[in-house]
Amino acid sequence: MIYHLPWPPSVNQYWRAVSGRNILSAKARAWKKLAEQSLMLSRPAPVYGPAIVIIHLFPPTKRKYDIDNRVKAILDLLVKCGILQEDDNEHVVQLIVKHIAVCPDNSGAKVTVMPCHHTD
């Protein structure tokens, strides 16, 4: 299955410490709400067992970013929405993340999730 999501927040902007607890930041909550709506519109299909996840990132600007900082929000969302059982190494056996051209009018992430029938 292929899913189109809004541009994910950086993991550096994802959590906020409040009264000694880590909670989702306002930016993360807003992204999560939009991303969940986007996923639900595409009628997500769960992948049971090992999976391959391919993430194409279409940034909104030419500004540099740490590519791995955008992945956590996406994987957490796939688990929360029931597409992946977990985002650990037993369930995500291959993860490919690609930076694609800057896309100011249509930034976001294209996420492909496929079952993996062997774990070579």
C-alpha positions as CSV (number, residue, x, y, z in Angstrom):
1,M,0.0,0.0,0.0
2,I,1.1,3.6,-0.7
3,Y,0.2,6.4,1.6
4,H,0.6,10.2,1.2
5,L,1.3,12.1,4.3
6,P,1.9,15.8,5.2
7,W,5.6,16.8,5.8
8,P,6.4,15.2,9.2
9,P,7.8,17.2,12.1
10,S,11.4,16.6,13.2
11,V,11.9,14.4,16.2
12,N,13.5,17.5,17.8
13,Q,10.1,19.2,17.6
14,Y,8.0,16.2,18.4
15,W,8.2,16.0,22.2
16,R,8.0,18.6,24.9
17,A,8.8,18.1,28.6
18,V,5.9,19.2,30.8
19,S,5.9,18.7,34.6
20,G,8.6,16.0,34.2
21,R,6.7,14.1,31.5
22,N,7.3,14.0,27.8
23,I,4.2,14.8,25.7
24,L,3.6,15.5,22.1
25,S,4.2,19.1,21.1
26,A,1.4,21.1,19.6
27,K,3.1,20.9,16.2
28,A,3.3,17.1,16.5
29,R,-0.4,16.8,17.5
30,A,-1.4,19.0,14.6
31,W,0.6,16.9,12.2
32,K,-0.6,13.6,13.7
33,K,-4.3,14.7,13.3
34,L,-3.8,15.6,9.6
35,A,-1.7,12.5,8.9
36,E,-4.3,10.2,10.5
37,Q,-7.0,11.8,8.4
38,S,-5.0,11.2,5.3
39,L,-4.3,7.6,6.2
40,M,-8.0,6.9,7.0
41,L,-9.1,8.3,3.6
42,S,-6.8,5.7,1.9
43,R,-8.4,2.8,3.9
44,P,-5.2,1.4,5.3
45,A,-4.5,-2.3,5.1
46,P,-2.6,-3.8,8.0
47,V,0.6,-5.8,7.4
48,Y,0.9,-8.7,9.7
49,G,4.5,-9.9,10.4
50,P,7.6,-8.6,8.8
51,A,7.3,-5.5,6.5
52,I,9.4,-3.4,4.2
53,V,8.8,0.4,4.6
54,I,9.9,2.9,1.9
55,I,9.6,6.6,2.6
56,H,10.1,9.2,0.0
57,L,10.5,12.7,1.5
58,F,9.4,15.8,-0.4
59,P,10.6,18.7,1.7
60,P,8.8,22.1,1.5
61,T,12.1,24.1,1.3
62,K,15.8,23.7,0.3
63,R,16.7,24.0,3.9
64,K,19.0,21.2,5.2
65,Y,17.4,18.6,7.5
66,D,18.5,15.4,9.2
67,I,16.7,12.8,7.1
68,D,16.4,10.3,10.1
69,N,14.6,12.9,12.2
70,R,11.5,12.7,9.9
71,V,11.2,8.9,10.2
72,K,10.1,8.4,13.8
73,A,6.8,10.3,13.5
74,I,5.9,8.3,10.3
75,L,6.7,4.9,11.9
76,D,4.8,5.8,15.1
77,L,1.8,6.8,13.0
78,L,1.8,3.5,11.0
79,V,1.7,1.6,14.3
80,K,-1.0,3.8,15.9
81,C,-3.2,3.4,12.8
82,G,-2.7,-0.4,12.8
83,I,-0.8,-0.6,9.5
84,L,2.3,-2.0,11.3
85,Q,2.0,-4.2,14.4
86,E,5.2,-2.6,15.8
87,D,8.1,-0.5,14.4
88,D,10.8,-2.7,15.9
89,N,13.4,-4.8,14.0
90,E,11.2,-7.9,13.9
91,H,8.3,-6.1,12.2
92,V,10.2,-3.6,10.0
93,V,13.0,-5.7,8.5
94,Q,13.9,-3.1,5.8
95,L,13.6,0.6,5.9
96,I,14.5,2.8,2.9
97,V,14.3,6.6,3.2
98,K,14.9,8.8,0.2
99,H,15.1,12.5,-0.1
100,I,13.3,13.7,-3.3
101,A,13.2,17.1,-4.9
102,V,12.0,20.1,-3.0
103,C,8.2,20.4,-3.5
104,P,7.0,23.7,-1.9
105,D,3.4,23.3,-3.2
106,N,3.1,19.6,-2.4
107,S,5.6,18.7,0.3
108,G,5.1,15.6,2.4
109,A,6.0,11.9,2.5
110,K,5.0,9.1,0.2
111,V,5.1,5.9,2.3
112,T,5.0,2.4,0.9
113,V,4.4,-0.5,3.2
114,M,4.8,-4.1,1.9
115,P,4.8,-7.5,3.6
116,C,8.1,-9.2,3.5
117,H,7.8,-13.0,3.0
118,H,11.4,-13.7,3.9
119,T,14.0,-12.0,6.1
120,D,17.2,-12.4,4.2
